[in-house]
Amino acid sequence: MPLRDTVAYNSMISGYAQSGRAEEALRLVRRMRELGVRPSAFTFSIVSSAVCSAPHGMQVHAAAVRHGSAQHNAVVGNTLVDMYRRVGLLEYAMRVFWSMNELDMVSMNSVMSVYKDDGQSSAVFECFRLTRGHGFSVDECSVSTVLTACTDIEDLAKGDQLLALCVKTGLLSNSIICSAVIGLLSMSDRLPDAVRLFEGLTKWDSETCNAMISCYARTGLMEQALGLFVIALRNAVLPTEFTFASVLRWSSCFGLMEQGTQIHALVCKCGFEDDMIVATALIDMYCKLGSLKHARKLFDSVCVKDLVLWNTMIIGLSQNGRGREALGVFWWMLDCGVKPDRITLFGALSACSLGGLVNEAMDIISLFKAKYHVVPGLEHYACVADMLSRAGLFREAEDLVQHKLQKCNTAALLNILEACMIQGDFAMAESIAENMLKLKPRSSLPYTVLARTYGARCKWESMARMWRSMEALGAKKAGECSWLCIKNEIHVFTSEEILHQGSEATYAVLDLLFWDMMDEISMMDCIHAPGCVDIIHTQDPKESKGFDCLQQFLDCTL
């Protein structure tokens, strides 16, 4: 073009901004100013909406102030507030808001989002009240922001008031509002209300399905979450990256590799394999399923890795017993210039704990304090206590618990307790379990551990006393759960469940197996023998093996 005016430059800048090329957009703004072409308010609104870094955002803000549009144009002010919110400079966002001479509903929505991101839920509520008091008509953005703030602090009273407002104004038919309401209901343990709201929708979309899948998963109903995901696909509801992230996060709980690989194939089919959120969820799933080969291959294929992806790989390797490899990834991350956080420190300490690398763990803690200014918290000291106990340093671990972990010493003591039981130090395990009993007298775990330690040391009366005390207090062992997949249907079994579909056939087969084992054992010898131990030693190996199987079966059923 031989003659380029402001409109022509704005069109080109808008094209760069919409395609995510913020650098080119900023370069073109500088070029038009050098040529004497005066930018308009629309120019600054376009550029500020595309900026993704704080230095560039401040440059745009300064230019808008010199132009005079930052204070006197609501559109420019709104985009500046949103820009500062995106780059994390919430204080600057509030300064821009209070300097604006003209406000509209978008301005109020922007400042409510700023307060929500900063965790100031009370300020969000006050801003919403002022918005309605000044005669602004609330929309789906403002209501969804306030609903999310209610969910964050679990304020059910205000949530119910907003729900009534949505019903009154007809906003409940909006998918964004409906999704926020479902999220609030799931956080307040009102799953039936969430299901009723979801089933009352005339049309499903990605937002509402994502919210309902997350609702099921958050309440522990992973089977229903996966079922809804399949139904949504059959109804042509296209999944988003958040859908896959939610489903992948919870599908690994079933430990079914086939379903996980099918979801991975669907991710590739929908074109989300390069999305950072989905890639992180896939790596986390493969690590939880124990398929480190697939997880590492996917991790290495990601060109640009963010901190969350690094942390996921480090923790995944640590949880699967690959402590050395996890530390290798940790040092690789530091060499790449990625700044670690508290989660990274936890993953590195977990890797050291598995390998008994006490000195390396102390060096890593010192490095985080000196170079990255990350102070270890309670979760980190709990990990160190676990590491010391795994290394056999039980006294040092218990001292650390007493001095550093007064607020969460129950979880830390549990780690030490497990290590004591594994290494056969029953005296130390007894001492720790007694301390846990003082902290949580109604928990079944201390009673169970004490009974086991007493039994291992032939203290039968003390063992019986523990079981009686546990029964008298009403402390019960945590329910156990297992599942298996038959013909693409997941069957979940819980302890003491007798009403599961097909339970009659299951228990009939167990009865047959039981009596089959009984036939292989000489019951008369069992009756006349002075003790089970003598029988095991006097019988032939085949009969002894059968008796052991029966004893294990009886132990499992008691």
C-alpha angles and dihedrals in degrees: 000000000000092000121036120187132183093276092054092049091047091053092052093044090050090053092053092046095050091051092052095250098133095160092058091046092053092045090054091050090054090047094053091050091050089053091050097250107146113227121228131221088262089059092059093044090054095047096044091052090056100044115107102176131068098231093052090045092054090050091053090046092052091050091049091051091051089048091050096232097107093074103028103040118069094200093055092043092050093051091048091052091049091046093054089046091054094050092046099249096128095161091057089048091056091048090055091048095052091046093056116108094196124049132184137171091280089057092053092047090050095052091046089054089051092052091046093051089050091053094245098137094163089057089051090055092047092049090050090051091051090048092058092040092057092054099256115149108236117230137192093278095056095042093047090050092052092045090053090050089052089051092050093056095029093236099168096174094060089040091058090049091053090047089055090049090052092052091047095049096038093242092128089083089065111099094220092053092043091052091051091049091050089051091051092049092049092053091051094051092249097132096150090057091049092049091048091051092048094047090050092062115110093208133026125217136173095269097053093042090050090051093049093046090051089047092055092045094047091055092050097256096128092155092059091045093056091043092055090048090056093045091050090053091051089052091054094251102153114226121232131208088268090054092054093044091053095044094045092048093056102031090068088065089075092053092223111147095188094060091046094053090047090055089047090054090050089050090056091045092054092046099245098120091104095049111112094217093051093043090053091049091049093051091048091050094050091048092052090048090052095243098131092160092064092040094052093044091053091045093052091048093060107096100195112038123193127204094264091055092050092049092049092054094045094049092042092055091046093051090052095053097258096127097152093048091047090054089049090056089046094055090043089056092052091049089055090058097248111151110231126221138199092287090055090052090051091051093049092048091048089054090051090048093057092051097040090240098158097160093047090051092053090050091051092050090051090049092052092049097047104036107023099028092230110150114206114249135201093282091054094050089048088055091049090051089053090049093051092049092049088053090053094252094128097154092051090048093051091048089052090051092051095048104035108022107050091134099047104020091128093070092041092049089052091058091050090046093054091050091050091052092048093050093043098243094144095165092059091043090054091052093049093045090053089053090050089050089059092050098045111016093172096053114105094213099077091048092049093048094046091050090051093048092048090049092049089053093044094247094144098166092052090048092052090047091056092052091048092049091049091051093046093053092047093239111158132191115256112267116256127219137197135173144187135191120236121176093345091307121114115221115200121201125191130191116275091012114143102160099069117129107269093016092131092060091043094054091042090058090047090053091052091050091047095052091043089059091045090056090056092057126074101237093188091059089050092053097049097038115105091226143353091247091060091051092053091052097043100043123082118264094260094054092042090054091051092051091050090053091051092048091051090049092051091047090054094049097047 
